[in-house]
Amino acid sequence: MATVEQELREALAKFMRAVADKNQSAVTASLSRLTELQRQLGPDASPMLVHYLERRSYQKALDFLNSGHSETEAPQCGH
């Protein structure tokens, strides 16, 4: 897995913890980091991952990164 994807996994997990803890400053910092990492994704990034990140479906993005699904899968939600 690419370095950016590893960093995304860590940032997503941190974001989810911050939300659960209701730590607004950590949520804000995590969102900033997620946006930065999303911009670093290359053209070979998984369409599913890009789809989840664009729609801010962060739990789904984290689940996807943890699942090991095929990098070529396309979103199946009708979008």
C-alpha positions as CSV (number, residue, x, y, z in Angstrom):
1,M,0.0,0.0,0.0
2,A,1.3,3.4,-0.9
3,T,2.6,5.8,1.8
4,V,-0.3,8.3,1.3
5,E,-2.8,5.5,1.8
6,Q,-1.1,4.4,5.0
7,E,-1.1,8.0,6.2
8,L,-4.8,8.3,5.2
9,R,-5.6,5.2,7.3
10,E,-3.9,6.7,10.3
11,A,-5.5,10.1,9.8
12,L,-9.0,8.6,9.4
13,A,-8.6,6.5,12.6
14,K,-7.4,9.7,14.4
15,F,-10.4,11.6,13.0
16,M,-12.9,8.9,14.1
17,R,-11.4,8.9,17.7
18,A,-11.6,12.7,17.8
19,V,-15.3,12.6,16.8
20,A,-16.0,9.9,19.4
21,D,-14.3,12.0,22.0
22,K,-16.1,15.1,20.9
23,N,-12.7,16.9,20.7
24,Q,-13.5,19.8,18.3
25,S,-9.9,21.0,17.9
26,A,-8.7,17.5,17.1
27,V,-11.6,17.0,14.6
28,T,-10.7,20.3,12.9
29,A,-7.0,19.3,12.7
30,S,-7.9,15.9,11.4
31,L,-10.1,17.3,8.7
32,S,-7.3,19.5,7.6
33,R,-4.9,16.6,7.4
34,L,-7.4,14.4,5.5
35,T,-8.0,17.2,2.9
36,E,-4.2,17.5,2.5
37,L,-3.7,13.7,2.1
38,Q,-6.7,13.5,-0.3
39,R,-5.0,16.0,-2.6
40,Q,-1.9,13.9,-2.6
41,L,-3.6,10.8,-4.0
42,G,-2.4,10.0,-7.4
43,P,-4.3,9.1,-10.5
44,D,-3.9,5.4,-9.7
45,A,-5.8,5.7,-6.4
46,S,-8.7,3.4,-5.9
47,P,-11.9,4.8,-7.3
48,M,-13.8,3.5,-4.2
49,L,-11.4,5.3,-1.9
50,V,-11.7,8.6,-3.9
51,H,-15.5,8.2,-3.9
52,Y,-15.7,7.8,-0.1
53,L,-13.3,10.7,0.5
54,E,-15.1,13.0,-1.9
55,R,-18.3,12.4,-0.1
56,R,-16.7,12.6,3.3
57,S,-17.8,9.0,4.1
58,Y,-14.8,8.7,6.4
59,Q,-15.8,5.5,8.2
60,K,-16.4,3.8,4.8
61,A,-13.0,5.0,3.6
62,L,-11.3,3.6,6.7
63,D,-13.2,0.4,6.4
64,F,-12.2,0.2,2.7
65,L,-8.5,0.7,3.6
66,N,-8.7,-1.9,6.3
67,S,-10.5,-4.5,4.1
68,G,-7.9,-5.0,1.4
69,H,-10.5,-4.8,-1.4
70,S,-9.4,-4.6,-4.9
71,E,-7.9,-1.3,-5.9
72,T,-10.0,-1.3,-9.2
73,E,-13.4,-1.7,-7.6
74,A,-15.9,1.0,-8.5
75,P,-18.4,2.5,-6.2
76,Q,-21.7,0.6,-6.0
77,C,-24.0,3.2,-4.5
78,G,-25.6,4.6,-7.6
79,H,-23.3,7.7,-7.9
